[in-house]
Amino acid sequence: MSSEQDKETTRRLAIRAQIDENLKRVYARTASEELPDRFKDLLAQLKAKDSSGEPGKGGGS
């Protein structure tokens, strides 16, 4: 491999590493955000339906 190819490969690897770091940072920030109230309400409604024991709804034990 030529020196020019080595430089290009190194540059591409550095760019990929920077993209990986940025994606991880965005994911971590998003994952740590609080769930919006409307989603909490929807989850509560689904749990209530699931625990009500309605037959044929795919829930319950």
C-alpha positions in Angstrom: 0.0 0.0 0.0 1.3 3.4 -0.8 1.7 6.2 1.7 -1.2 8.1 0.0 -3.5 5.1 0.5 -2.4 4.8 4.1 -3.3 8.4 4.7 -6.7 8.0 3.0 -7.4 4.8 5.0 -6.4 6.5 8.3 -8.6 9.5 7.4 -11.6 7.3 6.7 -11.2 5.4 9.9 -11.0 8.7 11.9 -14.2 9.9 10.2 -16.0 6.6 11.0 -14.8 6.8 14.6 -16.1 10.4 14.9 -19.4 9.4 13.4 -19.6 6.5 15.9 -18.9 8.7 18.8 -21.5 11.3 17.7 -24.2 8.6 17.3 -23.4 7.1 20.7 -23.6 10.6 22.3 -27.0 11.4 20.6 -28.4 7.9 21.6 -27.3 8.3 25.2 -28.8 11.7 25.4 -32.1 10.6 23.9 -32.2 7.4 26.0 -31.8 9.5 29.2 -34.7 11.9 28.3 -37.9 11.6 30.3 -40.8 9.9 28.6 -43.4 12.4 27.4 -46.6 12.6 29.5 -48.8 11.5 26.6 -46.7 8.3 26.2 -47.0 7.6 29.9 -50.7 8.0 29.7 -50.9 5.6 26.7 -48.8 3.1 28.6 -51.1 3.4 31.6 -54.1 2.8 29.4 -52.6 -0.3 27.8 -51.6 -1.7 31.2 -55.1 -1.1 32.5 -56.6 -2.9 29.5 -54.1 -5.8 29.9 -54.8 -6.3 33.6 -58.6 -6.1 33.2 -58.5 -9.6 32.0 -60.4 -9.0 28.8 -60.6 -12.4 26.9 -59.0 -12.5 23.5 -56.9 -9.4 23.9 -53.6 -11.2 24.2 -53.0 -10.2 27.8 -53.4 -11.6 31.2 -51.7 -14.7 32.7 
